[in-house]
Amino acid sequence: MSRSLYFTDLSRPDRRDALKLAMGLAGSAAMLPGVSAVAKTRQLDPTDAKDAAQIYRKMRYRTDSGLVFSWIKGPYMAAIGGDLIPVYAINLGAIQRITHNADGSFDLIDLEISFRVDVQSGERLTNMRNPVTGEMVRVGGRGPIPTHLMVSAENEIEIPDVPGQAKYEHVHVPVSTFALGRTELAIRDRSHARVTGPDGSVSYLNEVSTISAPREQVLDPGTTNLDTRVQSNDVRSWPAWMNMGDRPGTLGLFGNGGKVSRFADLPDDWHAMLKRYYPEIAADPIGVLDGKVKVTSV
């Protein structure tokens, strides 16, 4: 997607003016909380395409090379027959390595360790009773395997086709930036994917994340990485392991989490499960991320 299309919503003059007023940007930088009246550094402008790209990258990833740590917790619910039925929850931690390239793109190594857990107890599930069908099913999911991706200068993820693996046709919707209360800025990040399995089956995944952080840090051009709050939602086709057949409906995530500065800052209960089920990762998470340590636990 071209940069001009990517930021279409922020390019209109009326949209720019309204956003500046909402964010308190119409005046000088000294009007921003936490910014000295003598500060001369230009603040980032969310209505400028280049600045908006930098804001997105620092909130979603980071603008320099280094590590990113993030987490998500929340229930997956079945939307069926006009009702929402809790099915299971996730307790997910992720480690990423960002390596920037001269052309503005960056290489991304992503290691997600996601535990499917009981909605009430938080205990890891290997088998569960499907609350819709009543059938006992074995809980599916991929193990913690580092994934290598490329993110373009326009912040578009390039997902390679891998023989024998699912094929993703991914569309990233233009990002919107907005004020969240008086002290925070937020971005709403939305994407749609058509996933074709190795067997030819087709499923769909729609993701919407709202990511927020203190406004003065977001707009500071010298800040390369931020701790953020994240509200994560997705709507997807039934996973095969649920054995839902051709029943109408979808599975949806209602998750919350964040991006943090250190591996140690990921949630304590996730760390406890990591030590129990994947001791190799707990002992050397960066070694596993970089492919120097293999994971043999299941």
N, C-alpha and C positions, 0 to 999 in steps of 0.2 A: 504494500500500500504506500503511495507517495506521501511525502511529508505534508503537502498542501491538503490532501484529502484527510490525512490523519488528524489534523487539527482544524477541520472545517468549522466545528461548532464554536471555536474560540476566535475565529478570524473576522467575524462581523463587528463593525465599529460599535453598534449598540450593545452587543454582548461584552465587548471589551470594557466599555464605560461602566456598565452595570456591575461587572465583576470587580473592577477597581474600587467602586464605591462600597461594595459589599465587604471587600477585604481591607478597606482603609488605605488603599494605595494611591488615591487621588492627590494626596499631599506629599510631603517630603518623607524620607526614610525615618526622620526623627519622630514621626507620629506613631511608629510601630512600637509595641511594648517590647522592652528589653533592648532597644536600639538607642545608643547615645545620640544626643543632639549634634555632636561634633562629628559623627560618623559620616564618611564621604563615600563609602563603598556602595556601588549600585546594587540594589536588590533585584532578585529575579522577578520577572513579570510573567504571570501565568497566561496572559493574553498574547504573548510573543511566542511564536512557534518554536524557536530554538530554546528559549528558556523553559517552555512547557515540556519539551523533551527531556531537559536536564532534571526538572522537578520529578517527572515520572520515573526516570531512571534512579534517582537517589531514593525515592520512596519505595519503589518496587525492588530495586537491587542496590547498587551503589555506583557512584560516578568515577571511582578509581578502582584499580585492581585490588582484589582481596577476598575475604570470606564473608558470607552472609548466613545468618542463622534465623530461622523462623519456625513458628508453630501454629497449629490449628486444632481446636477441640470443638466437638458438637455432634448432635444426632443427625442421622439420616432417617428421613421419614418417607413412607410411601404415600403418595397423593393418589387416592383411588376412591371412587364412589362419593366424591364430595367431602372426603375426610382426610386427615393426616394421621398416619399410624406410625409410631416410632418403631424402627426396625433394628438399628444398631447405632453405635456412635464411633467416631474416630478420635484417636489421640496421636497426633502427627507432629513429628519434628523433622526439619529439613536443614541440610548443610549444602551450601553452594560455593563454588569458587568462580570468581569473575576475573577474566583476563582480557583487558581492553586491547584493541587493535588500532593501527594507525588510521584506518579508514572510518573510524567511528563505531564500528561493530564491536562485539565482544564475544569471546568463547565462554560458555557456561557449562560447568560440571554440576549436576544436580543429584543429590543423594537424599531421598525421602525415606524415612522410617515411620510407617503408618501402622498403628495397631487398631484393628477393629475390636471394639469393646462393647460390653453390655451397657445399655443406656443408663441403668440404675446403679450398678455396682462399680462400673469402670474396669472390670476384669476382662482380660483378653479372651476373645471368642475364637474357637476353632470349629465348633459346631453350634448350631442354634436352631430353634424352632421358628420357621418363617411365620410371622404373626398374621399374614394374609391367608396363606394356604394351610397352615397347621403342620406342614411337613418339616421333618428334621433335615437340615441341609448342612453341608460342609462349607464353611466360610471361605470364600476365595480371596484373591488379591495377590499382587506381585511382591516378591521379596525385595529387600534393600539392595538395589543394583545401581551403581553410578550411571547416569545418563549424560551423554555429551551432546550439547546443542549449540547453535549459533544464534545470536540476537543481532539483528541488523542495526545500522546507524539510526533507523527510524523506529527502533524498539520492537520490531516484528520478530517473533520466534520462528526460526526455520527448523522444522521437524523432519529429519531425514527418513527416507524409506529404508527399512531394515528387512531383508528377506526372512520370512517366517514370523514376522511380528505384525501387529496391527498397523494400518496406514491411516494417518491423520490428515484430513483436509480442514485446515485451521483458518478461521477468519477473526481478526482482531478489530473490534469496533472502536472508533475514535474515542479517546479518553476525555472525560470531562473533569474540570477542576472547580471546586467550590468551597466557600467558607463553611466551617462546621462550628457553630457557636462563635464566640468572640476571640478565641485564642488558637484555634486550629484551622488548618487547611486539609482538604481531603481530595483524593482522586477516586473516580469510579471507573474500574477496569473491567471490561466485558469482552467475552469471546465466545465463539461457537465452533464446534468441531463435529465433523462427520467422520465416524470411525468405522473402517472396514476391517473386520477380523480376517485372520489367515484362512478361515473357512468360507469367506464371502459374506458373512453376516454383517449387517449394518446397524450401528447404534449412534446415538447422539449425545453430546455433552455441551451444556451451556453453563458458563461460569460468570459470576458477577462478584467482584471484590471491591469493598470500600476501604481505602487505606488512608489513615489520618495521622498527623503529627503536629507539633507546635508550629505555628505560622512563622515565627521569626527564624526557626531553624530551617524550615522548608525554603524560605526566600533568601537565605544566606548563601551566596555563591561559593563561599569557602567551605561549606559543609558538604562532605562527600558521602556520608552515610547517616542514617537516622534510625532511632528506635521508633517503631510505628505501632499503631493499633489497627487491627484488621477485622472486618466483618466479611466472612466468606460464605457465599451461597452458590450452589450449583444445582442444576436440574438435568437428570440423565435418564437414559433408557434403563430398563431393568437389567441388572447384571445377570449373566447366564447362570451363575451358581445359585441364584434365588429360585430357579425353576418356576418362573412366573408364566411361561408359555406366551400366549397371545392376549393375556389380560390387559385391558386398557389401564393406563396410569404411568406414573413416573416416580423416580426416586430423587429426593431433594436433600441437600445438606444445609443445615442451619448452624454455621460455625463462627467462632470468634478466636482470635489469636493475635499474633504480632510478629514483628521483626525485632531482634535483639542484638546486642553488641557482641556477646560472648556465648560460646557453647554452654558454659555453666549456667547461663541465664534462661535456658529452656526449662520448661516446667519440671518440678521435682518428681511427679508421678510418672512422667514420660522417661526421665532418667532411670527411675527404678525399674521400669519395664525393659528399658534398653539393656541394663546390666543383667537382668534375668534371662532375656531371650536372645540378645545379640551381644555377648560379652566382648567379642572382637571389636565391635564398633565403639562400645563404651570405653575400651582401653586405648583405642587409637582411631578416633573418628576421622581425622585428616588423612591418615594412612589409607583408610578404606575409601574415602572420597577420591584420592589420587591413584587408586588402583594398586597401591603397594602392599595392602593387607587384604586377603580374601575372607569373605564371610562364609562360614560353613554351617552356622546354626540356622534352624528353620523355625 
